Amino acid sequence: MSDTTDKLVGIVLVSHSADVATSVAELAKGLAGGGTTAPVGPAGGIPGGGLGTSAELISAAAASVDQGAGVAVLMDLGSAILTVKALLAEGDELPENTRLVDAPFVEGAVAAVVTASAGGDLAAVEAAATEAYSYRKE
C-alpha cells in the first residue's frame, strides 16, 4: 500500500450509456470481493438521459471518488476518450493525479477495481487495467 494508507485510488467508468457505466461499475465492485471496495463512479450518457458523453458527469464522478490517492478513468470508446482528454488538458476540471487509462472497458474496470480495492497505487491500478488487453478467452 502507498503512503496514502487508508486512501484508495478512485475509479471512473465513462460510457456513452448510463446503464452500461452503472452495470460495469456494479460488476467490477461485485467481483472485487468482500471488504473495502475502492470508490467507483459511473459517468454514462448525458444529463437528462440519452446516449453520449458529458464533461459535467465525468467531472462530478471523478470528484465523488477522489480520496487523494489518484483517480483512474476508463472509457468505452470515441468521444468518451476525447472528452476525458479535453478535461485533462483544461487542468482544473478533474482532481489532481487523475489518469486516463487505456484499457478494455469491462475487463480493465474489473482489474482496476480489484487492484485499487487491494490498496494498489495509481500506477498499479493502471498496469492491472492495461494488462487486461492480454487476457485470452480461449
N, C-alpha and C positions, 0 to 999 in steps of 0.2 A: 504494500500500500504506500502511496506517496505521502509527502509531508502535510497533506491536507487532512490527515487522519480520518475524521468522521464525514468528510465530504466526498460525494461520489460524482463522477462525470455524468452530466445530463445528456440525454439523447433526444433529438428532434427528428421526427419522421415526416417528411414533406411529400405529399402525393397530390395528384390532381383531383382526387376523390376523398372527401371526408370519411366515408365508410372504409375505404382501403387503409387510410392512415390510422384510423382508430382500431381496425381489426388487426393490422400488423403490430401495433403497439400492444394490444391485448395478448396476441400470440407470443410475442417476444417476452413480455413480463411473465406469462404463464410458464414458459419454458426455462426461465431463469431460476426456477426452483423456489424453495422456501426462503425464509429470512428476509433481510432487507433487499429491496429491489431498487435499482437505480431509477431516478426520475425519468419518465418518458413522456414527451409531449407530442401528440399528433397534430399536424398542421396540414389539413387537407381541404381542398376545394376553395371556395371564395366566400366571403361574408354573405350571409343570407342564403347560402346553399348554391349548388351548381358546381360544375367541373371547372377547374382552373387552379391557379396558384395565387396566393396572396401574401405580399410582403408583410402586411399587418398581422396576419395569423402566424406567420413564421416568427416574427419578432416577439410576439406575445408568448408563443410556445417556448422559445429559447429563454426568455426571461423567467418563465414559470419553472423551468428545470435547472436553472443555474444555481449551483451550490458553491461556486468558487473554484471548482476543480476542472473546469472546462466544459464545453458543450460540443458534442459531435452531431453534425447534421447530415442525415442520409436522405437522398431524394430519389423519386421514381424515374423521371425522365425529362427531357427537353426543357421547357420553360421553368420547371421547378429548379433545375440546376442554374439557369440564367438568373432567376430571382434571388437565389441564395448568393451567387457570386456578386450581384449588384449590392445586396445588403452588406456583404463583407467589404466591398470597395468603399462604401459610404463611411465605414469605420465606427459609427456610433449607434447603429441600429441593432446590433447584436451584442451580447455580453462579451467582455474581454475573454480571449482564449477560446473563441468559437472556431471550429474547423469544419470545412466541407469535406466529407468522407466519400471517396469514390469506391462504392461497394454495391453488390447486388442488393436490391431493396429488402426482400424478405429475409434471405439468409444472412445478409450483413446486419440487419436490425437485430436478429436473434443473437448473433455473435457479439455485437456491440453491447447489448443489454446484459448478457451473461457476464461478459468481461468487466463491464462497469459495476455490476452488482457485486462482483467478487473483489472490488476495490482497485481494479486496474486504472492506471492513469490514462490521460487522453491519448498518448502515443500507443499504449497497449490496446485501447479500445479501437483506435483507427486501424492498427495492424490486424486485429482479430476480424474486424468487419471486412477489410480489404482481402484478407486470406480466403474469405468465402467465395471469391471468384474461382478458386481452385477446387471447390467441392465437386466431387463426381457423383453422379446419380445412376451408376451402373452396377 
